[in-house]
């Protein structure tokens, strides 16, 4: 399963939609500098058929703040940031799918995730573990840390966001994870950009 995250332009959104990704995320958190405007979001959403549309929120943590967005924008899922409360997740899960995002400060923090995931499991569709935000790469993980990820993946629907090379993808998938979170990037000019690196990843995924 692929979650396309932080879609910022229609070129990326249409590219990932052509992949047949299951989830497509858009940052619409009004407190985030990179947030899309409602007009930009709706313009992109109109072009998309297939992916479940995810509203990505980092700064809004309360159910009463988030519920209006679900109906207003027709969201099929909400991605909650690391500081969201379990109470909010319980209420929101009655209305939409919940993707819980966690951002690690250090790879040593992997051992702390199991207890958090156990509390959230009943209300969460997907646990998105972001190693990329703090510049942690697949090559940085030692065997013990990879084993910890594999253990989490056995019990919880784990989706990883981390930098890797296409040649490393088979080893990542061998962990038994539910999916990967992939991002696009800035256009070279409006409507044009190179997808060579993502094409290499897609070729490996198709082979698997």
Rosetta constraint file for C-alpha pairs under 8 A:
AtomPair CA 1 CA 21 HARMONIC 6.92 0.50
AtomPair CA 1 CA 22 HARMONIC 6.34 0.50
AtomPair CA 1 CA 178 HARMONIC 6.32 0.50
AtomPair CA 1 CA 179 HARMONIC 4.41 0.50
AtomPair CA 1 CA 180 HARMONIC 6.56 0.50
AtomPair CA 2 CA 21 HARMONIC 5.21 0.50
AtomPair CA 2 CA 22 HARMONIC 6.01 0.50
AtomPair CA 2 CA 23 HARMONIC 6.77 0.50
AtomPair CA 2 CA 179 HARMONIC 5.47 0.50
AtomPair CA 2 CA 180 HARMONIC 5.11 0.50
AtomPair CA 2 CA 181 HARMONIC 5.94 0.50
AtomPair CA 2 CA 182 HARMONIC 7.14 0.50
AtomPair CA 3 CA 21 HARMONIC 6.23 0.50
AtomPair CA 3 CA 22 HARMONIC 6.20 0.50
AtomPair CA 3 CA 23 HARMONIC 4.61 0.50
AtomPair CA 3 CA 24 HARMONIC 5.69 0.50
AtomPair CA 3 CA 25 HARMONIC 7.19 0.50
AtomPair CA 3 CA 179 HARMONIC 7.28 0.50
AtomPair CA 3 CA 180 HARMONIC 6.19 0.50
AtomPair CA 3 CA 181 HARMONIC 4.67 0.50
AtomPair CA 3 CA 182 HARMONIC 6.31 0.50
AtomPair CA 4 CA 16 HARMONIC 6.68 0.50
AtomPair CA 4 CA 21 HARMONIC 6.91 0.50
AtomPair CA 4 CA 23 HARMONIC 6.22 0.50
AtomPair CA 4 CA 24 HARMONIC 4.71 0.50
AtomPair CA 4 CA 25 HARMONIC 5.94 0.50
AtomPair CA 4 CA 181 HARMONIC 5.77 0.50
AtomPair CA 4 CA 182 HARMONIC 5.06 0.50
AtomPair CA 4 CA 183 HARMONIC 5.76 0.50
AtomPair CA 4 CA 184 HARMONIC 7.80 0.50
AtomPair CA 5 CA 24 HARMONIC 6.02 0.50
AtomPair CA 5 CA 25 HARMONIC 4.55 0.50
AtomPair CA 5 CA 26 HARMONIC 6.56 0.50
AtomPair CA 5 CA 181 HARMONIC 6.23 0.50
AtomPair CA 5 CA 182 HARMONIC 5.90 0.50
AtomPair CA 5 CA 183 HARMONIC 5.13 0.50
AtomPair CA 5 CA 184 HARMONIC 7.69 0.50
AtomPair CA 6 CA 25 HARMONIC 5.56 0.50
AtomPair CA 6 CA 26 HARMONIC 4.97 0.50
AtomPair CA 6 CA 27 HARMONIC 5.67 0.50
AtomPair CA 6 CA 56 HARMONIC 7.70 0.50
AtomPair CA 6 CA 183 HARMONIC 6.30 0.50
AtomPair CA 6 CA 184 HARMONIC 7.60 0.50
AtomPair CA 7 CA 12 HARMONIC 6.48 0.50
AtomPair CA 7 CA 13 HARMONIC 6.10 0.50
AtomPair CA 7 CA 24 HARMONIC 7.43 0.50
AtomPair CA 7 CA 25 HARMONIC 6.21 0.50
AtomPair CA 7 CA 26 HARMONIC 5.24 0.50
AtomPair CA 7 CA 27 HARMONIC 7.43 0.50
AtomPair CA 7 CA 183 HARMONIC 7.07 0.50
AtomPair CA 7 CA 184 HARMONIC 6.67 0.50
AtomPair CA 8 CA 12 HARMONIC 7.34 0.50
AtomPair CA 8 CA 13 HARMONIC 7.87 0.50
AtomPair CA 8 CA 26 HARMONIC 7.25 0.50
AtomPair CA 8 CA 36 HARMONIC 7.09 0.50
AtomPair CA 8 CA 184 HARMONIC 7.89 0.50
AtomPair CA 8 CA 185 HARMONIC 7.55 0.50
AtomPair CA 8 CA 186 HARMONIC 7.80 0.50
AtomPair CA 9 CA 13 HARMONIC 6.46 0.50
AtomPair CA 9 CA 44 HARMONIC 7.49 0.50
AtomPair CA 9 CA 186 HARMONIC 7.87 0.50
AtomPair CA 9 CA 187 HARMONIC 7.77 0.50
AtomPair CA 10 CA 14 HARMONIC 5.95 0.50
AtomPair CA 10 CA 44 HARMONIC 5.66 0.50
AtomPair CA 10 CA 191 HARMONIC 7.55 0.50
AtomPair CA 11 CA 15 HARMONIC 6.18 0.50
AtomPair CA 11 CA 187 HARMONIC 7.71 0.50
AtomPair CA 11 CA 191 HARMONIC 5.63 0.50
AtomPair CA 11 CA 192 HARMONIC 6.94 0.50
AtomPair CA 11 CA 193 HARMONIC 7.78 0.50
AtomPair CA 12 CA 16 HARMONIC 6.22 0.50
AtomPair CA 12 CA 184 HARMONIC 5.67 0.50
AtomPair CA 12 CA 185 HARMONIC 7.48 0.50
AtomPair CA 13 CA 17 HARMONIC 6.08 0.50
AtomPair CA 13 CA 24 HARMONIC 7.72 0.50
AtomPair CA 13 CA 44 HARMONIC 7.32 0.50
AtomPair CA 13 CA 48 HARMONIC 7.66 0.50
AtomPair CA 14 CA 18 HARMONIC 6.16 0.50
AtomPair CA 14 CA 47 HARMONIC 7.53 0.50
AtomPair CA 14 CA 48 HARMONIC 6.98 0.50
AtomPair CA 15 CA 19 HARMONIC 6.72 0.50
AtomPair CA 16 CA 20 HARMONIC 6.71 0.50
AtomPair CA 16 CA 21 HARMONIC 6.14 0.50
AtomPair CA 17 CA 21 HARMONIC 5.87 0.50
AtomPair CA 17 CA 48 HARMONIC 6.79 0.50
AtomPair CA 17 CA 49 HARMONIC 7.36 0.50
AtomPair CA 17 CA 50 HARMONIC 7.01 0.50
AtomPair CA 17 CA 51 HARMONIC 6.57 0.50
AtomPair CA 19 CA 202 HARMONIC 7.97 0.50
AtomPair CA 20 CA 50 HARMONIC 6.93 0.50
AtomPair CA 20 CA 51 HARMONIC 7.00 0.50
AtomPair CA 21 CA 50 HARMONIC 7.84 0.50
AtomPair CA 21 CA 51 HARMONIC 5.90 0.50
AtomPair CA 22 CA 50 HARMONIC 7.44 0.50
AtomPair CA 22 CA 51 HARMONIC 4.94 0.50
AtomPair CA 22 CA 52 HARMONIC 6.07 0.50
AtomPair CA 23 CA 51 HARMONIC 5.06 0.50
AtomPair CA 23 CA 52 HARMONIC 4.71 0.50
AtomPair CA 23 CA 53 HARMONIC 6.08 0.50
AtomPair CA 23 CA 54 HARMONIC 6.64 0.50
AtomPair CA 24 CA 51 HARMONIC 5.84 0.50
AtomPair CA 24 CA 52 HARMONIC 6.09 0.50
AtomPair CA 24 CA 53 HARMONIC 5.21 0.50
AtomPair CA 24 CA 54 HARMONIC 5.78 0.50
AtomPair CA 25 CA 53 HARMONIC 6.08 0.50
AtomPair CA 25 CA 54 HARMONIC 4.40 0.50
AtomPair CA 25 CA 55 HARMONIC 5.87 0.50
AtomPair CA 25 CA 56 HARMONIC 6.12 0.50
AtomPair CA 26 CA 35 HARMONIC 7.94 0.50
AtomPair CA 26 CA 36 HARMONIC 7.43 0.50
AtomPair CA 26 CA 41 HARMONIC 7.38 0.50
AtomPair CA 26 CA 53 HARMONIC 7.74 0.50
AtomPair CA 26 CA 54 HARMONIC 6.22 0.50
AtomPair CA 26 CA 55 HARMONIC 5.40 0.50
AtomPair CA 26 CA 56 HARMONIC 5.65 0.50
AtomPair CA 27 CA 32 HARMONIC 7.76 0.50
AtomPair CA 27 CA 34 HARMONIC 7.11 0.50
AtomPair CA 27 CA 35 HARMONIC 4.97 0.50
AtomPair CA 27 CA 36 HARMONIC 6.19 0.50
AtomPair CA 27 CA 55 HARMONIC 6.10 0.50
AtomPair CA 27 CA 56 HARMONIC 4.61 0.50
AtomPair CA 27 CA 57 HARMONIC 6.42 0.50
AtomPair CA 28 CA 32 HARMONIC 7.75 0.50
AtomPair CA 28 CA 35 HARMONIC 4.89 0.50
AtomPair CA 28 CA 36 HARMONIC 5.38 0.50
AtomPair CA 28 CA 37 HARMONIC 6.91 0.50
AtomPair CA 28 CA 38 HARMONIC 7.37 0.50
AtomPair CA 28 CA 41 HARMONIC 7.71 0.50
AtomPair CA 28 CA 55 HARMONIC 6.21 0.50
AtomPair CA 28 CA 56 HARMONIC 6.25 0.50
AtomPair CA 28 CA 57 HARMONIC 6.76 0.50
AtomPair CA 29 CA 35 HARMONIC 5.79 0.50
AtomPair CA 29 CA 55 HARMONIC 7.93 0.50
AtomPair CA 29 CA 56 HARMONIC 6.69 0.50
AtomPair CA 29 CA 57 HARMONIC 4.97 0.50
AtomPair CA 29 CA 58 HARMONIC 6.78 0.50
AtomPair CA 29 CA 59 HARMONIC 6.72 0.50
AtomPair CA 29 CA 60 HARMONIC 6.98 0.50
AtomPair CA 30 CA 35 HARMONIC 6.32 0.50
AtomPair CA 31 CA 35 HARMONIC 7.67 0.50
AtomPair CA 31 CA 59 HARMONIC 5.97 0.50
AtomPair CA 31 CA 60 HARMONIC 7.75 0.50
AtomPair CA 32 CA 58 HARMONIC 7.49 0.50
AtomPair CA 32 CA 59 HARMONIC 7.15 0.50
AtomPair CA 36 CA 40 HARMONIC 5.94 0.50
AtomPair CA 36 CA 41 HARMONIC 6.07 0.50
AtomPair CA 37 CA 41 HARMONIC 6.20 0.50
AtomPair CA 38 CA 42 HARMONIC 6.12 0.50
AtomPair CA 39 CA 43 HARMONIC 6.13 0.50
AtomPair CA 40 CA 44 HARMONIC 6.40 0.50
AtomPair CA 41 CA 45 HARMONIC 6.09 0.50
AtomPair CA 42 CA 46 HARMONIC 6.16 0.50
AtomPair CA 42 CA 73 HARMONIC 7.75 0.50
AtomPair CA 43 CA 47 HARMONIC 7.27 0.50
AtomPair CA 44 CA 48 HARMONIC 7.03 0.50
AtomPair CA 45 CA 53 HARMONIC 8.00 0.50
AtomPair CA 52 CA 75 HARMONIC 7.82 0.50
AtomPair CA 52 CA 76 HARMONIC 5.70 0.50
AtomPair CA 52 CA 77 HARMONIC 7.27 0.50
AtomPair CA 53 CA 74 HARMONIC 7.93 0.50
AtomPair CA 53 CA 75 HARMONIC 5.49 0.50
AtomPair CA 53 CA 76 HARMONIC 5.36 0.50
AtomPair CA 53 CA 77 HARMONIC 6.41 0.50
AtomPair CA 54 CA 75 HARMONIC 5.89 0.50
AtomPair CA 54 CA 76 HARMONIC 6.08 0.50
AtomPair CA 54 CA 77 HARMONIC 4.66 0.50
AtomPair CA 54 CA 78 HARMONIC 5.35 0.50
AtomPair CA 54 CA 79 HARMONIC 6.64 0.50
AtomPair CA 55 CA 75 HARMONIC 6.38 0.50
AtomPair CA 55 CA 77 HARMONIC 6.45 0.50
AtomPair CA 55 CA 78 HARMONIC 4.88 0.50
AtomPair CA 55 CA 79 HARMONIC 6.06 0.50
AtomPair CA 56 CA 78 HARMONIC 6.06 0.50
AtomPair CA 56 CA 79 HARMONIC 4.67 0.50
AtomPair CA 56 CA 80 HARMONIC 6.78 0.50
AtomPair CA 57 CA 61 HARMONIC 7.92 0.50
AtomPair CA 57 CA 78 HARMONIC 7.33 0.50
AtomPair CA 57 CA 79 HARMONIC 5.83 0.50
AtomPair CA 57 CA 80 HARMONIC 5.55 0.50
AtomPair CA 57 CA 81 HARMONIC 6.14 0.50
AtomPair CA 58 CA 80 HARMONIC 6.24 0.50
AtomPair CA 58 CA 81 HARMONIC 4.40 0.50
AtomPair CA 58 CA 82 HARMONIC 7.46 0.50
AtomPair CA 58 CA 83 HARMONIC 7.86 0.50
AtomPair CA 59 CA 81 HARMONIC 7.20 0.50
AtomPair CA 60 CA 65 HARMONIC 6.48 0.50
AtomPair CA 60 CA 66 HARMONIC 6.85 0.50
AtomPair CA 60 CA 84 HARMONIC 7.79 0.50
AtomPair CA 61 CA 65 HARMONIC 7.25 0.50
AtomPair CA 61 CA 66 HARMONIC 7.51 0.50
AtomPair CA 61 CA 80 HARMONIC 7.16 0.50
AtomPair CA 61 CA 81 HARMONIC 7.49 0.50
AtomPair CA 61 CA 83 HARMONIC 6.93 0.50
AtomPair CA 61 CA 84 HARMONIC 4.65 0.50
AtomPair CA 61 CA 85 HARMONIC 6.78 0.50
AtomPair CA 61 CA 88 HARMONIC 7.13 0.50
AtomPair CA 62 CA 66 HARMONIC 6.50 0.50
AtomPair CA 62 CA 84 HARMONIC 7.18 0.50
AtomPair CA 62 CA 85 HARMONIC 7.47 0.50
AtomPair CA 62 CA 88 HARMONIC 5.56 0.50
AtomPair CA 63 CA 67 HARMONIC 5.85 0.50
AtomPair CA 63 CA 88 HARMONIC 4.81 0.50
AtomPair CA 63 CA 89 HARMONIC 7.38 0.50
AtomPair CA 63 CA 91 HARMONIC 6.53 0.50
AtomPair CA 63 CA 92 HARMONIC 6.08 0.50
AtomPair CA 64 CA 68 HARMONIC 7.44 0.50
AtomPair CA 65 CA 69 HARMONIC 7.97 0.50
AtomPair CA 66 CA 70 HARMONIC 6.96 0.50
AtomPair CA 67 CA 71 HARMONIC 7.14 0.50
AtomPair CA 67 CA 92 HARMONIC 6.97 0.50
AtomPair CA 68 CA 72 HARMONIC 6.00 0.50
AtomPair CA 69 CA 73 HARMONIC 5.77 0.50
AtomPair CA 69 CA 74 HARMONIC 7.75 0.50
AtomPair CA 69 CA 75 HARMONIC 7.46 0.50
AtomPair CA 70 CA 74 HARMONIC 5.58 0.50
AtomPair CA 70 CA 75 HARMONIC 4.91 0.50
AtomPair CA 70 CA 76 HARMONIC 7.53 0.50
AtomPair CA 70 CA 77 HARMONIC 7.95 0.50
AtomPair CA 70 CA 78 HARMONIC 7.82 0.50
AtomPair CA 70 CA 96 HARMONIC 7.63 0.50
AtomPair CA 71 CA 75 HARMONIC 6.94 0.50
AtomPair CA 75 CA 96 HARMONIC 7.68 0.50
AtomPair CA 76 CA 96 HARMONIC 5.92 0.50
AtomPair CA 76 CA 97 HARMONIC 6.46 0.50
AtomPair CA 77 CA 96 HARMONIC 5.36 0.50
AtomPair CA 77 CA 97 HARMONIC 4.41 0.50
AtomPair CA 77 CA 98 HARMONIC 5.75 0.50
AtomPair CA 77 CA 99 HARMONIC 7.03 0.50
AtomPair CA 78 CA 96 HARMONIC 7.05 0.50
AtomPair CA 78 CA 97 HARMONIC 6.34 0.50
AtomPair CA 78 CA 98 HARMONIC 5.31 0.50
AtomPair CA 78 CA 99 HARMONIC 6.07 0.50
AtomPair CA 79 CA 98 HARMONIC 6.05 0.50
AtomPair CA 79 CA 99 HARMONIC 4.49 0.50
AtomPair CA 79 CA 100 HARMONIC 5.77 0.50
AtomPair CA 79 CA 101 HARMONIC 6.60 0.50
AtomPair CA 80 CA 84 HARMONIC 6.07 0.50
AtomPair CA 80 CA 98 HARMONIC 7.19 0.50
AtomPair CA 80 CA 99 HARMONIC 6.20 0.50
AtomPair CA 80 CA 100 HARMONIC 5.10 0.50
AtomPair CA 80 CA 101 HARMONIC 5.90 0.50
AtomPair CA 81 CA 100 HARMONIC 6.52 0.50
AtomPair CA 81 CA 101 HARMONIC 5.17 0.50
AtomPair CA 81 CA 102 HARMONIC 6.68 0.50
AtomPair CA 82 CA 100 HARMONIC 7.34 0.50
AtomPair CA 82 CA 101 HARMONIC 5.75 0.50
AtomPair CA 82 CA 102 HARMONIC 4.94 0.50
AtomPair CA 82 CA 103 HARMONIC 6.68 0.50
AtomPair CA 84 CA 88 HARMONIC 7.00 0.50
AtomPair CA 84 CA 89 HARMONIC 7.69 0.50
AtomPair CA 85 CA 89 HARMONIC 6.53 0.50
AtomPair CA 86 CA 90 HARMONIC 6.21 0.50
AtomPair CA 86 CA 119 HARMONIC 7.85 0.50
AtomPair CA 86 CA 120 HARMONIC 6.68 0.50
AtomPair CA 87 CA 91 HARMONIC 6.64 0.50
AtomPair CA 88 CA 92 HARMONIC 6.09 0.50
AtomPair CA 89 CA 93 HARMONIC 5.80 0.50
AtomPair CA 89 CA 98 HARMONIC 7.07 0.50
AtomPair CA 89 CA 120 HARMONIC 7.92 0.50
AtomPair CA 89 CA 123 HARMONIC 6.46 0.50
AtomPair CA 89 CA 124 HARMONIC 7.82 0.50
AtomPair CA 90 CA 94 HARMONIC 7.10 0.50
AtomPair CA 90 CA 123 HARMONIC 6.02 0.50
AtomPair CA 91 CA 95 HARMONIC 7.63 0.50
AtomPair CA 92 CA 96 HARMONIC 6.30 0.50
AtomPair CA 92 CA 97 HARMONIC 7.91 0.50
AtomPair CA 92 CA 98 HARMONIC 7.44 0.50
AtomPair CA 93 CA 97 HARMONIC 5.86 0.50
AtomPair CA 93 CA 98 HARMONIC 6.12 0.50
AtomPair CA 93 CA 123 HARMONIC 5.74 0.50
AtomPair CA 93 CA 124 HARMONIC 7.47 0.50
AtomPair CA 97 CA 124 HARMONIC 6.95 0.50
AtomPair CA 97 CA 125 HARMONIC 5.95 0.50
AtomPair CA 98 CA 123 HARMONIC 6.82 0.50
AtomPair CA 98 CA 124 HARMONIC 4.93 0.50
AtomPair CA 98 CA 125 HARMONIC 5.48 0.50
AtomPair CA 98 CA 126 HARMONIC 6.87 0.50
AtomPair CA 99 CA 124 HARMONIC 5.98 0.50
AtomPair CA 99 CA 125 HARMONIC 5.82 0.50
AtomPair CA 99 CA 126 HARMONIC 4.79 0.50
AtomPair CA 99 CA 127 HARMONIC 5.83 0.50
AtomPair CA 99 CA 128 HARMONIC 6.70 0.50
AtomPair CA 100 CA 124 HARMONIC 6.71 0.50
AtomPair CA 100 CA 126 HARMONIC 6.41 0.50
AtomPair CA 100 CA 127 HARMONIC 4.99 0.50
AtomPair CA 100 CA 128 HARMONIC 5.87 0.50
AtomPair CA 101 CA 127 HARMONIC 6.13 0.50
AtomPair CA 101 CA 128 HARMONIC 4.63 0.50
AtomPair CA 101 CA 129 HARMONIC 5.89 0.50
AtomPair CA 101 CA 130 HARMONIC 6.96 0.50
AtomPair CA 102 CA 127 HARMONIC 7.72 0.50
AtomPair CA 102 CA 128 HARMONIC 6.33 0.50
AtomPair CA 102 CA 129 HARMONIC 5.08 0.50
AtomPair CA 102 CA 130 HARMONIC 5.99 0.50
AtomPair CA 103 CA 129 HARMONIC 6.23 0.50
AtomPair CA 103 CA 130 HARMONIC 4.86 0.50
AtomPair CA 103 CA 131 HARMONIC 6.31 0.50
AtomPair CA 103 CA 133 HARMONIC 7.03 0.50
AtomPair CA 103 CA 134 HARMONIC 7.84 0.50
AtomPair CA 104 CA 109 HARMONIC 6.46 0.50
AtomPair CA 104 CA 110 HARMONIC 7.62 0.50
AtomPair CA 104 CA 129 HARMONIC 7.69 0.50
AtomPair CA 104 CA 130 HARMONIC 6.73 0.50
AtomPair CA 104 CA 131 HARMONIC 6.06 0.50
AtomPair CA 104 CA 134 HARMONIC 7.29 0.50
AtomPair CA 105 CA 109 HARMONIC 7.21 0.50
AtomPair CA 105 CA 134 HARMONIC 6.60 0.50
AtomPair CA 106 CA 110 HARMONIC 7.90 0.50
AtomPair CA 107 CA 141 HARMONIC 7.58 0.50
AtomPair CA 107 CA 145 HARMONIC 7.38 0.50
AtomPair CA 109 CA 113 HARMONIC 7.28 0.50
AtomPair CA 110 CA 145 HARMONIC 7.30 0.50
AtomPair CA 110 CA 148 HARMONIC 7.01 0.50
AtomPair CA 110 CA 149 HARMONIC 7.66 0.50
AtomPair CA 111 CA 148 HARMONIC 7.19 0.50
AtomPair CA 112 CA 116 HARMONIC 7.24 0.50
AtomPair CA 113 CA 117 HARMONIC 6.08 0.50
AtomPair CA 114 CA 118 HARMONIC 6.11 0.50
AtomPair CA 114 CA 152 HARMONIC 6.73 0.50
AtomPair CA 115 CA 119 HARMONIC 6.60 0.50
AtomPair CA 116 CA 120 HARMONIC 6.46 0.50
AtomPair CA 117 CA 121 HARMONIC 5.65 0.50
AtomPair CA 117 CA 127 HARMONIC 7.74 0.50
AtomPair CA 117 CA 156 HARMONIC 7.38 0.50
AtomPair CA 120 CA 124 HARMONIC 6.03 0.50
AtomPair CA 121 CA 125 HARMONIC 7.86 0.50
AtomPair CA 121 CA 156 HARMONIC 7.40 0.50
AtomPair CA 125 CA 157 HARMONIC 7.17 0.50
AtomPair CA 126 CA 156 HARMONIC 7.94 0.50
AtomPair CA 126 CA 157 HARMONIC 5.29 0.50
AtomPair CA 126 CA 158 HARMONIC 6.22 0.50
AtomPair CA 126 CA 159 HARMONIC 6.78 0.50
AtomPair CA 127 CA 156 HARMONIC 7.36 0.50
AtomPair CA 127 CA 157 HARMONIC 5.98 0.50
AtomPair CA 127 CA 158 HARMONIC 4.96 0.50
AtomPair CA 127 CA 159 HARMONIC 5.88 0.50
AtomPair CA 128 CA 158 HARMONIC 6.14 0.50
AtomPair CA 128 CA 159 HARMONIC 4.67 0.50
AtomPair CA 128 CA 160 HARMONIC 5.84 0.50
AtomPair CA 128 CA 161 HARMONIC 7.13 0.50
AtomPair CA 128 CA 181 HARMONIC 7.67 0.50
AtomPair CA 129 CA 158 HARMONIC 7.19 0.50
AtomPair CA 129 CA 159 HARMONIC 6.16 0.50
AtomPair CA 129 CA 160 HARMONIC 5.08 0.50
AtomPair CA 129 CA 161 HARMONIC 6.11 0.50
AtomPair CA 130 CA 160 HARMONIC 6.22 0.50
AtomPair CA 130 CA 161 HARMONIC 4.71 0.50
AtomPair CA 130 CA 162 HARMONIC 6.45 0.50
AtomPair CA 131 CA 135 HARMONIC 6.59 0.50
AtomPair CA 131 CA 136 HARMONIC 5.22 0.50
AtomPair CA 131 CA 137 HARMONIC 7.20 0.50
AtomPair CA 131 CA 160 HARMONIC 7.57 0.50
AtomPair CA 131 CA 161 HARMONIC 5.89 0.50
AtomPair CA 131 CA 162 HARMONIC 5.09 0.50
AtomPair CA 132 CA 136 HARMONIC 5.47 0.50
AtomPair CA 132 CA 137 HARMONIC 6.92 0.50
AtomPair CA 132 CA 161 HARMONIC 5.90 0.50
AtomPair CA 132 CA 162 HARMONIC 4.43 0.50
AtomPair CA 132 CA 163 HARMONIC 6.09 0.50
AtomPair CA 135 CA 162 HARMONIC 7.95 0.50
AtomPair CA 135 CA 163 HARMONIC 7.84 0.50
AtomPair CA 136 CA 140 HARMONIC 6.41 0.50
AtomPair CA 136 CA 162 HARMONIC 6.69 0.50
AtomPair CA 136 CA 163 HARMONIC 7.24 0.50
AtomPair CA 137 CA 141 HARMONIC 7.29 0.50
AtomPair CA 137 CA 162 HARMONIC 5.78 0.50
AtomPair CA 137 CA 163 HARMONIC 5.00 0.50
AtomPair CA 137 CA 164 HARMONIC 6.21 0.50
AtomPair CA 138 CA 162 HARMONIC 6.65 0.50
AtomPair CA 138 CA 163 HARMONIC 6.44 0.50
AtomPair CA 138 CA 164 HARMONIC 5.64 0.50
AtomPair CA 138 CA 168 HARMONIC 7.94 0.50
AtomPair CA 139 CA 164 HARMONIC 7.54 0.50
AtomPair CA 141 CA 145 HARMONIC 5.75 0.50
AtomPair CA 141 CA 146 HARMONIC 6.25 0.50
AtomPair CA 142 CA 146 HARMONIC 6.31 0.50
AtomPair CA 143 CA 147 HARMONIC 6.13 0.50
AtomPair CA 144 CA 148 HARMONIC 6.28 0.50
AtomPair CA 145 CA 149 HARMONIC 6.37 0.50
AtomPair CA 146 CA 150 HARMONIC 6.25 0.50
AtomPair CA 146 CA 175 HARMONIC 7.55 0.50
AtomPair CA 147 CA 151 HARMONIC 6.16 0.50
AtomPair CA 147 CA 175 HARMONIC 7.86 0.50
AtomPair CA 148 CA 152 HARMONIC 6.31 0.50
AtomPair CA 149 CA 153 HARMONIC 6.13 0.50
AtomPair CA 149 CA 175 HARMONIC 6.92 0.50
AtomPair CA 150 CA 154 HARMONIC 6.31 0.50
AtomPair CA 150 CA 175 HARMONIC 4.60 0.50
AtomPair CA 150 CA 176 HARMONIC 6.28 0.50
AtomPair CA 150 CA 177 HARMONIC 7.26 0.50
AtomPair CA 151 CA 155 HARMONIC 7.01 0.50
AtomPair CA 152 CA 156 HARMONIC 5.89 0.50
AtomPair CA 152 CA 158 HARMONIC 7.20 0.50
AtomPair CA 153 CA 157 HARMONIC 6.21 0.50
AtomPair CA 153 CA 158 HARMONIC 5.39 0.50
AtomPair CA 153 CA 175 HARMONIC 6.95 0.50
AtomPair CA 153 CA 176 HARMONIC 5.78 0.50
AtomPair CA 153 CA 177 HARMONIC 5.07 0.50
AtomPair CA 153 CA 178 HARMONIC 7.17 0.50
AtomPair CA 154 CA 176 HARMONIC 6.74 0.50
AtomPair CA 154 CA 177 HARMONIC 7.75 0.50
AtomPair CA 157 CA 177 HARMONIC 6.91 0.50
AtomPair CA 157 CA 178 HARMONIC 5.24 0.50
AtomPair CA 158 CA 177 HARMONIC 5.32 0.50
AtomPair CA 158 CA 178 HARMONIC 5.16 0.50
AtomPair CA 158 CA 179 HARMONIC 6.65 0.50
AtomPair CA 159 CA 177 HARMONIC 6.21 0.50
AtomPair CA 159 CA 178 HARMONIC 5.56 0.50
AtomPair CA 159 CA 179 HARMONIC 4.52 0.50
AtomPair CA 159 CA 180 HARMONIC 5.06 0.50
AtomPair CA 159 CA 181 HARMONIC 6.45 0.50
AtomPair CA 160 CA 177 HARMONIC 7.61 0.50
AtomPair CA 160 CA 179 HARMONIC 6.58 0.50
AtomPair CA 160 CA 180 HARMONIC 4.89 0.50
AtomPair CA 160 CA 181 HARMONIC 5.82 0.50
AtomPair CA 161 CA 180 HARMONIC 6.06 0.50
AtomPair CA 161 CA 181 HARMONIC 4.82 0.50
AtomPair CA 161 CA 182 HARMONIC 6.64 0.50
AtomPair CA 162 CA 181 HARMONIC 7.88 0.50
AtomPair CA 164 CA 168 HARMONIC 6.38 0.50
AtomPair CA 164 CA 169 HARMONIC 7.25 0.50
AtomPair CA 165 CA 169 HARMONIC 6.83 0.50
AtomPair CA 165 CA 201 HARMONIC 7.92 0.50
AtomPair CA 166 CA 197 HARMONIC 7.81 0.50
AtomPair CA 166 CA 200 HARMONIC 6.06 0.50
AtomPair CA 166 CA 201 HARMONIC 5.02 0.50
AtomPair CA 166 CA 204 HARMONIC 7.05 0.50
AtomPair CA 168 CA 172 HARMONIC 6.57 0.50
AtomPair CA 169 CA 173 HARMONIC 6.17 0.50
AtomPair CA 169 CA 201 HARMONIC 7.47 0.50
AtomPair CA 169 CA 204 HARMONIC 7.34 0.50
AtomPair CA 170 CA 174 HARMONIC 6.15 0.50
AtomPair CA 170 CA 204 HARMONIC 7.81 0.50
AtomPair CA 171 CA 175 HARMONIC 7.04 0.50
AtomPair CA 172 CA 177 HARMONIC 7.88 0.50
AtomPair CA 173 CA 177 HARMONIC 6.25 0.50
AtomPair CA 186 CA 193 HARMONIC 7.74 0.50
AtomPair CA 187 CA 191 HARMONIC 6.91 0.50
AtomPair CA 187 CA 192 HARMONIC 5.88 0.50
AtomPair CA 187 CA 193 HARMONIC 5.03 0.50
AtomPair CA 188 CA 192 HARMONIC 5.94 0.50
AtomPair CA 188 CA 193 HARMONIC 5.08 0.50
AtomPair CA 188 CA 194 HARMONIC 7.88 0.50
AtomPair CA 189 CA 193 HARMONIC 6.93 0.50
AtomPair CA 195 CA 199 HARMONIC 5.91 0.50
AtomPair CA 196 CA 200 HARMONIC 6.38 0.50
AtomPair CA 197 CA 201 HARMONIC 6.61 0.50
AtomPair CA 198 CA 202 HARMONIC 6.13 0.50
AtomPair CA 199 CA 203 HARMONIC 6.17 0.50
AtomPair CA 200 CA 204 HARMONIC 6.62 0.50
AtomPair CA 201 CA 205 HARMONIC 6.32 0.50
AtomPair CA 202 CA 206 HARMONIC 6.11 0.50
AtomPair CA 203 CA 207 HARMONIC 6.33 0.50
AtomPair CA 204 CA 208 HARMONIC 6.33 0.50
